[in-house]
Amino acid sequence: LKSQFTTLIGDISSASEREVRALYEEEETRYDLLYVDFKPADFIPQVKDPGDVELQKIYESRQEDLRLPDSVSYEYAVLRPENFSELVEVTPEDTEAYYYENRNHFALPEELHLRHIQINYPKEADETKKAELKEKALRLQQQAVAGDSFLKLAQENSEDAKTSALGGDLGWLRKGVLPKEIESAAFKLLDGEVSDVIDDGSSFRVLKLEERKPEMFKPLDEVRSEIVAAIRKREAPSYLAAKAQDLFGEWTKDDRTLTDFAAQNKLILQSTATPLTKDNNPTPDLKGLTAKVLETPQDTRQIVELAEVYVLVNITRYEESHVPAFADTRVRVLELFRTDEAKKLASQAANELTQSLQTGKFAELRPAAEALKFAVKE
């Protein structure tokens, strides 16, 4: 185990805690693990800063690390389909065609107006008791078939607290509302017909179909506004594609600023808060906008397509990729130096601890680490 550990520590002086634990748990082998974490950041206070002459040399040798990417600031107005849908022209012929092409969308399912008489039986009821209650339900069913008032029979005998006072009125019901065994019997009834006694698992029921509404379709006039809205939503992206090009052409034909043009056309104008590089965008929903703007930065007026969204863009500032002057990037050069030196110190510390174990100076990690003033973690 000691051999495993000392080999391991030599290999992972720059590994993460997760990587150490994963390596130590390979092949379903698990140990109580002690370790020392050599984070370069912890060694930065030990780094002695160099003078400007040495920093200048680092600056000259690390040019690509210090290079700033292309960046751009811009004003923009987003054109979205939903903001132009009301401008899509929809004719009566369009509406009628949509109605018949999508008629099933406007279907009203078959509905039944039902009454019922419900005779409950408790879960613990034996067969004798259930037979007695079923006989009661059967007598009521026969009375209803013979012509007695179903409403009155339900009011006087039904044990459904919600509907008994209403003469067992269940209202208008569609398929999928009633329990399967009740629904199956109900939809087989004719208008005015009384069902046989039905056992639904907790009660005996007798149904009467008062009236049936067959499946039908909503009239066109009733759904006309809904259809117009649907067509406009469907056609808005195509309408916008043409409208966006028209707006861009109108904006770029003269010297109007995007600020003035946006105000005249009731567009919302926004601006980037800071210069952006290709991987940064003004808002998350405009992913890829800056990258497209930077494809042709010489075109200060642009129209950019992003999926179904169009964006009018006015570049206000563009800065080409460059390495800043030493004076402007001195702090960054110093950070690079400190980071590099801290990594070296962390590596040296790890090697020092490894050697103290490998040479036998210490047999265990904890005393070896404490002697060198390194914190041990578990």
C-alpha positions as a Python dict, from the first residue, in 0.01 Angstrom:
ca = {
    (1, 'L'): (0, 0, 0),
    (2, 'K'): (281, 240, 86),
    (3, 'S'): (446, 164, -247),
    (4, 'Q'): (119, 230, -427),
    (5, 'F'): (76, 562, -253),
    (6, 'T'): (424, 698, -305),
    (7, 'T'): (405, 612, -673),
    (8, 'L'): (65, 773, -694),
    (9, 'I'): (171, 1097, -531),
    (10, 'G'): (455, 1136, -773),
    (11, 'D'): (215, 1109, -1064),
    (12, 'I'): (-65, 1333, -945),
    (13, 'S'): (102, 1644, -809),
    (14, 'S'): (-128, 1848, -1036),
    (15, 'A'): (-436, 1623, -1022),
    (16, 'S'): (-773, 1718, -878),
    (17, 'E'): (-915, 1566, -561),
    (18, 'R'): (-1176, 1384, -769),
    (19, 'E'): (-908, 1232, -994),
    (20, 'V'): (-711, 1113, -691),
    (21, 'R'): (-1012, 943, -537),
    (22, 'A'): (-1118, 786, -868),
    (23, 'L'): (-770, 643, -924),
    (24, 'Y'): (-758, 511, -570),
    (25, 'E'): (-1092, 334, -611),
    (26, 'E'): (-999, 150, -932),
    (27, 'E'): (-1103, -212, -971),
    (28, 'E'): (-1354, -182, -686),
    (29, 'T'): (-1068, -147, -435),
    (30, 'R'): (-1141, 109, -163),
    (31, 'Y'): (-917, 238, 118),
    (32, 'D'): (-927, 497, 390),
    (33, 'L'): (-740, 768, 206),
    (34, 'L'): (-510, 1037, 344),
    (35, 'Y'): (-373, 1289, 101),
    (36, 'V'): (-206, 1628, 67),
    (37, 'D'): (-353, 1875, -178),
    (38, 'F'): (-87, 2093, -348),
    (39, 'K'): (-288, 2376, -502),
    (40, 'P'): (-76, 2626, -698),
    (41, 'A'): (-298, 2908, -576),
    (42, 'D'): (-186, 2834, -219),
    (43, 'F'): (176, 2899, -319),
    (44, 'I'): (125, 3237, -486),
    (45, 'P'): (200, 3431, -163),
    (46, 'Q'): (546, 3267, -165),
    (47, 'V'): (627, 3395, -514),
    (48, 'K'): (862, 3691, -526),
    (49, 'D'): (757, 3939, -794),
    (50, 'P'): (1018, 4021, -1059),
    (51, 'G'): (1123, 4365, -1174),
    (52, 'D'): (1002, 4534, -1492),
    (53, 'V'): (1300, 4415, -1695),
    (54, 'E'): (1214, 4051, -1632),
    (55, 'L'): (843, 4123, -1680),
    (56, 'Q'): (923, 4280, -2016),
    (57, 'K'): (1102, 3959, -2120),
    (58, 'I'): (800, 3751, -2012),
    (59, 'Y'): (575, 3990, -2205),
    (60, 'E'): (780, 3938, -2521),
    (61, 'S'): (785, 3556, -2483),
    (62, 'R'): (414, 3518, -2405),
    (63, 'Q'): (265, 3729, -2682),
    (64, 'E'): (0, 3476, -2789),
    (65, 'D'): (-110, 3420, -2429),
    (66, 'L'): (-163, 3793, -2397),
    (67, 'R'): (-338, 3843, -2730),
    (68, 'L'): (-689, 3987, -2709),
    (69, 'P'): (-947, 3850, -2956),
    (70, 'D'): (-1155, 4059, -3194),
    (71, 'S'): (-1418, 4255, -3006),
    (72, 'V'): (-1714, 4465, -3108),
    (73, 'S'): (-1975, 4697, -2958),
    (74, 'Y'): (-2305, 4745, -3137),
    (75, 'E'): (-2661, 4868, -3128),
    (76, 'Y'): (-2926, 4621, -3233),
    (77, 'A'): (-3299, 4579, -3288),
    (78, 'V'): (-3447, 4229, -3273),
    (79, 'L'): (-3723, 4140, -3519),
    (80, 'R'): (-3931, 3847, -3394),
    (81, 'P'): (-4215, 3669, -3579),
    (82, 'E'): (-4461, 3726, -3296),
    (83, 'N'): (-4411, 4101, -3320),
    (84, 'F'): (-4521, 4102, -3684),
    (85, 'S'): (-4792, 3835, -3688),
    (86, 'E'): (-5074, 4092, -3682),
    (87, 'L'): (-4947, 4228, -4015),
    (88, 'V'): (-4998, 3893, -4191),
    (89, 'E'): (-5299, 3925, -4422),
    (90, 'V'): (-5553, 3643, -4389),
    (91, 'T'): (-5835, 3621, -4646),
    (92, 'P'): (-6175, 3455, -4593),
    (93, 'E'): (-6062, 3188, -4840),
    (94, 'D'): (-5754, 3119, -4625),
    (95, 'T'): (-5973, 3083, -4318),
    (96, 'E'): (-6217, 2846, -4485),
    (97, 'A'): (-5940, 2629, -4630),
    (98, 'Y'): (-5773, 2601, -4289),
    (99, 'Y'): (-6105, 2508, -4128),
    (100, 'Y'): (-6169, 2214, -4359),
    (101, 'E'): (-5806, 2099, -4362),
    (102, 'N'): (-5802, 2091, -3982),
    (103, 'R'): (-6167, 2006, -3917),
    (104, 'N'): (-6092, 1738, -3661),
    (105, 'H'): (-5933, 2006, -3443),
    (106, 'F'): (-6275, 2167, -3413),
    (107, 'A'): (-6470, 1848, -3340),
    (108, 'L'): (-6703, 1830, -3043),
    (109, 'P'): (-6717, 1471, -2909),
    (110, 'E'): (-7038, 1283, -2844),
    (111, 'E'): (-7199, 1372, -2510),
    (112, 'L'): (-7463, 1205, -2292),
    (113, 'H'): (-7702, 1362, -2044),
    (114, 'L'): (-7734, 1096, -1774),
    (115, 'R'): (-7918, 1033, -1449),
    (116, 'H'): (-7837, 752, -1210),
    (117, 'I'): (-7952, 573, -897),
    (118, 'Q'): (-7666, 455, -674),
    (119, 'I'): (-7697, 189, -404),
    (120, 'N'): (-7373, 159, -207),
    (121, 'Y'): (-7237, -151, -40),
    (122, 'P'): (-6954, -152, 217),
    (123, 'K'): (-6620, -317, 140),
    (124, 'E'): (-6677, -572, 416),
    (125, 'A'): (-7024, -669, 288),
    (126, 'D'): (-7069, -1045, 251),
    (127, 'E'): (-7239, -1208, -44),
    (128, 'T'): (-7573, -1221, 134),
    (129, 'K'): (-7570, -848, 205),
    (130, 'K'): (-7458, -766, -150),
    (131, 'A'): (-7734, -983, -293),
    (132, 'E'): (-7987, -800, -76),
    (133, 'L'): (-7867, -458, -199),
    (134, 'K'): (-7854, -574, -558),
    (135, 'E'): (-8215, -691, -528),
    (136, 'K'): (-8308, -341, -409),
    (137, 'A'): (-8134, -186, -709),
    (138, 'L'): (-8308, -433, -939),
    (139, 'R'): (-8652, -340, -802),
    (140, 'L'): (-8578, 29, -862),
    (141, 'Q'): (-8458, -50, -1215),
    (142, 'Q'): (-8778, -240, -1290),
    (143, 'Q'): (-8989, 48, -1156),
    (144, 'A'): (-8803, 290, -1383),
    (145, 'V'): (-8848, 62, -1685),
    (146, 'A'): (-9218, 34, -1601),
    (147, 'G'): (-9249, 412, -1628),
    (148, 'D'): (-9209, 543, -1274),
    (149, 'S'): (-9037, 883, -1251),
    (150, 'F'): (-8662, 819, -1255),
    (151, 'L'): (-8605, 1163, -1102),
    (152, 'K'): (-8831, 1079, -806),
    (153, 'L'): (-8686, 730, -763),
    (154, 'A'): (-8335, 880, -749),
    (155, 'Q'): (-8435, 1152, -503),
    (156, 'E'): (-8590, 898, -266),
    (157, 'N'): (-8344, 609, -300),
    (158, 'S'): (-8007, 708, -449),
    (159, 'E'): (-7716, 710, -203),
    (160, 'D'): (-7499, 945, -408),
    (161, 'A'): (-7490, 1253, -183),
    (162, 'K'): (-7390, 1484, -470),
    (163, 'T'): (-7675, 1402, -709),
    (164, 'S'): (-7964, 1244, -519),
    (165, 'A'): (-8133, 1578, -448),
    (166, 'L'): (-8101, 1658, -820),
    (167, 'G'): (-8285, 1341, -916),
    (168, 'G'): (-7954, 1165, -995),
    (169, 'D'): (-7860, 1422, -1260),
    (170, 'L'): (-7498, 1370, -1373),
    (171, 'G'): (-7515, 1643, -1639),
    (172, 'W'): (-7352, 1619, -1981),
    (173, 'L'): (-7063, 1373, -1995),
    (174, 'R'): (-6803, 1278, -2256),
    (175, 'K'): (-6610, 955, -2290),
    (176, 'G'): (-6325, 922, -2044),
    (177, 'V'): (-6509, 1075, -1749),
    (178, 'L'): (-6698, 777, -1608),
    (179, 'P'): (-6555, 446, -1481),
    (180, 'K'): (-6511, 204, -1772),
    (181, 'E'): (-6792, -34, -1675),
    (182, 'I'): (-7037, 258, -1636),
    (183, 'E'): (-6923, 431, -1956),
    (184, 'S'): (-6952, 111, -2158),
    (185, 'A'): (-7313, 63, -2054),
    (186, 'A'): (-7406, 433, -2083),
    (187, 'F'): (-7292, 480, -2444),
    (188, 'K'): (-7496, 177, -2554),
    (189, 'L'): (-7822, 329, -2431),
    (190, 'L'): (-8083, 490, -2652),
    (191, 'D'): (-8252, 819, -2560),
    (192, 'G'): (-8488, 757, -2264),
    (193, 'E'): (-8360, 403, -2208),
    (194, 'V'): (-8283, 263, -1860),
    (195, 'S'): (-7981, 38, -1812),
    (196, 'D'): (-7953, -295, -1634),
    (197, 'V'): (-7809, -294, -1282),
    (198, 'I'): (-7433, -232, -1299),
    (199, 'D'): (-7180, -331, -1029),
    (200, 'D'): (-6893, -80, -1030),
    (201, 'G'): (-6703, -242, -742),
    (202, 'S'): (-6841, -28, -462),
    (203, 'S'): (-7206, 23, -554),
    (204, 'F'): (-7493, -95, -774),
    (205, 'R'): (-7603, 162, -1029),
    (206, 'V'): (-7896, 213, -1262),
    (207, 'L'): (-7856, 465, -1547),
    (208, 'K'): (-8102, 655, -1760),
    (209, 'L'): (-8003, 835, -2080),
    (210, 'E'): (-8201, 1158, -2101),
    (211, 'E'): (-8049, 1289, -2422),
    (212, 'R'): (-7757, 1231, -2658),
    (213, 'K'): (-7557, 1492, -2847),
    (214, 'P'): (-7384, 1327, -3145),
    (215, 'E'): (-7030, 1420, -3244),
    (216, 'M'): (-7033, 1749, -3433),
    (217, 'F'): (-6803, 2029, -3545),
    (218, 'K'): (-6788, 2384, -3418),
    (219, 'P'): (-6928, 2623, -3679),
    (220, 'L'): (-6672, 2817, -3883),
    (221, 'D'): (-6796, 3153, -3757),
    (222, 'E'): (-6745, 3038, -3399),
    (223, 'V'): (-6377, 2955, -3456),
    (224, 'R'): (-6290, 3215, -3721),
    (225, 'S'): (-6079, 3434, -3489),
    (226, 'E'): (-5895, 3126, -3360),
    (227, 'I'): (-5815, 3021, -3717),
    (228, 'V'): (-5693, 3367, -3815),
    (229, 'A'): (-5457, 3369, -3516),
    (230, 'A'): (-5327, 3021, -3605),
    (231, 'I'): (-5262, 3118, -3969),
    (232, 'R'): (-5084, 3436, -3865),
    (233, 'K'): (-4864, 3244, -3623),
    (234, 'R'): (-4783, 2987, -3893),
    (235, 'E'): (-4706, 3246, -4161),
    (236, 'A'): (-4531, 3504, -3941),
    (237, 'P'): (-4176, 3361, -3991),
    (238, 'S'): (-4212, 3375, -4372),
    (239, 'Y'): (-4363, 3722, -4354),
    (240, 'L'): (-4080, 3838, -4128),
    (241, 'A'): (-3811, 3702, -4361),
    (242, 'A'): (-3933, 3938, -4634),
    (243, 'K'): (-4021, 4223, -4399),
    (244, 'A'): (-3678, 4217, -4235),
    (245, 'Q'): (-3505, 4258, -4570),
    (246, 'D'): (-3741, 4545, -4656),
    (247, 'L'): (-3661, 4718, -4328),
    (248, 'F'): (-3288, 4669, -4374),
    (249, 'G'): (-3306, 4812, -4725),
    (250, 'E'): (-3506, 5110, -4605),
    (251, 'W'): (-3259, 5176, -4321),
    (252, 'T'): (-2946, 5153, -4534),
    (253, 'K'): (-3070, 5363, -4828),
    (254, 'D'): (-2994, 5687, -4643),
    (255, 'D'): (-2793, 5820, -4349),
    (256, 'R'): (-3049, 5764, -4077),
    (257, 'T'): (-2906, 5625, -3755),
    (258, 'L'): (-3042, 5300, -3621),
    (259, 'T'): (-3169, 5499, -3323),
    (260, 'D'): (-3386, 5718, -3546),
    (261, 'F'): (-3492, 5432, -3772),
    (262, 'A'): (-3595, 5215, -3476),
    (263, 'A'): (-3800, 5498, -3327),
    (264, 'Q'): (-3974, 5569, -3660),
    (265, 'N'): (-4065, 5200, -3702),
    (266, 'K'): (-4154, 5128, -3339),
    (267, 'L'): (-3862, 4890, -3293),
    (268, 'I'): (-3693, 4838, -2955),
    (269, 'L'): (-3330, 4953, -2977),
    (270, 'Q'): (-3071, 4800, -2744),
    (271, 'S'): (-2693, 4827, -2705),
    (272, 'T'): (-2418, 4599, -2583),
    (273, 'A'): (-2306, 4706, -2237),
    (274, 'T'): (-1939, 4630, -2310),
    (275, 'P'): (-1731, 4521, -2611),
    (276, 'L'): (-1807, 4154, -2688),
    (277, 'T'): (-1593, 3875, -2830),
    (278, 'K'): (-1734, 3607, -3061),
    (279, 'D'): (-1840, 3376, -2777),
    (280, 'N'): (-2031, 3646, -2590),
    (281, 'N'): (-2378, 3773, -2680),
    (282, 'P'): (-2601, 4052, -2547),
    (283, 'T'): (-2861, 3803, -2418),
    (284, 'P'): (-2872, 3421, -2399),
    (285, 'D'): (-3153, 3395, -2656),
    (286, 'L'): (-2934, 3565, -2919),
    (287, 'K'): (-2674, 3287, -2922),
    (288, 'G'): (-2426, 3327, -3207),
    (289, 'L'): (-2513, 3690, -3282),
    (290, 'T'): (-2173, 3842, -3202),
    (291, 'A'): (-1988, 3569, -3393),
    (292, 'K'): (-2191, 3650, -3705),
    (293, 'V'): (-2140, 4025, -3661),
    (294, 'L'): (-1764, 3966, -3640),
    (295, 'E'): (-1762, 3771, -3968),
    (296, 'T'): (-1781, 4103, -4158),
    (297, 'P'): (-1686, 4379, -3913),
    (298, 'Q'): (-1615, 4615, -4203),
    (299, 'D'): (-1991, 4625, -4265),
    (300, 'T'): (-2103, 4860, -3991),
    (301, 'R'): (-2471, 4808, -4084),
    (302, 'Q'): (-2582, 4448, -4088),
    (303, 'I'): (-2886, 4224, -4084),
    (304, 'V'): (-2826, 3894, -3905),
    (305, 'E'): (-3050, 3588, -3922),
    (306, 'L'): (-3069, 3364, -3614),
    (307, 'A'): (-3314, 3076, -3669),
    (308, 'E'): (-3649, 3260, -3716),
    (309, 'V'): (-3521, 3583, -3561),
    (310, 'Y'): (-3365, 3871, -3753),
    (311, 'V'): (-3146, 4140, -3598),
    (312, 'L'): (-3061, 4484, -3737),
    (313, 'V'): (-2709, 4569, -3618),
    (314, 'N'): (-2512, 4894, -3617),
    (315, 'I'): (-2146, 4850, -3518),
    (316, 'T'): (-2033, 5139, -3298),
    (317, 'R'): (-1682, 5014, -3222),
    (318, 'Y'): (-1461, 4735, -3354),
    (319, 'E'): (-1120, 4635, -3224),
    (320, 'E'): (-914, 4382, -3414),
    (321, 'S'): (-728, 4105, -3234),
    (322, 'H'): (-402, 4243, -3094),
    (323, 'V'): (-145, 4220, -2817),
    (324, 'P'): (-180, 4520, -2584),
    (325, 'A'): (120, 4735, -2507),
    (326, 'F'): (327, 4625, -2210),
    (327, 'A'): (206, 4913, -1995),
    (328, 'D'): (-157, 4816, -2062),
    (329, 'T'): (-108, 4449, -1980),
    (330, 'R'): (156, 4461, -1707),
    (331, 'V'): (-89, 4326, -1446),
    (332, 'R'): (-177, 4032, -1673),
    (333, 'V'): (193, 3955, -1732),
    (334, 'L'): (250, 3955, -1357),
    (335, 'E'): (-42, 3714, -1312),
    (336, 'L'): (110, 3477, -1568),
    (337, 'F'): (444, 3489, -1390),
    (338, 'R'): (290, 3425, -1049),
    (339, 'T'): (83, 3134, -1179),
    (340, 'D'): (383, 2969, -1346),
    (341, 'E'): (603, 3010, -1040),
    (342, 'A'): (329, 2886, -805),
    (343, 'K'): (295, 2570, -1015),
    (344, 'K'): (669, 2512, -986),
    (345, 'L'): (658, 2559, -608),
    (346, 'A'): (361, 2321, -578),
    (347, 'S'): (546, 2060, -783),
    (348, 'Q'): (861, 2100, -574),
    (349, 'A'): (662, 2058, -253),
    (350, 'A'): (498, 1742, -382),
    (351, 'N'): (833, 1601, -486),
    (352, 'E'): (983, 1685, -145),
    (353, 'L'): (707, 1497, 33),
    (354, 'T'): (737, 1202, -206),
    (355, 'Q'): (1113, 1175, -149),
    (356, 'S'): (1070, 1179, 230),
    (357, 'L'): (846, 872, 198),
    (358, 'Q'): (1043, 689, -72),
    (359, 'T'): (1376, 727, 107),
    (360, 'G'): (1230, 589, 430),
    (361, 'K'): (1278, 909, 628),
    (362, 'F'): (911, 871, 721),
    (363, 'A'): (702, 558, 710),
    (364, 'E'): (362, 728, 710),
    (365, 'L'): (214, 1021, 524),
    (366, 'R'): (84, 1219, 820),
    (367, 'P'): (413, 1267, 1009),
    (368, 'A'): (596, 1329, 680),
    (369, 'A'): (348, 1600, 580),
    (370, 'E'): (339, 1758, 927),
    (371, 'A'): (719, 1778, 936),
    (372, 'L'): (707, 1976, 613),
    (373, 'K'): (408, 2179, 741),
    (374, 'F'): (165, 2043, 479),
    (375, 'A'): (-199, 1987, 575),
    (376, 'V'): (-325, 1628, 553),
    (377, 'K'): (-681, 1563, 431),
    (378, 'E'): (-898, 1255, 454),
}
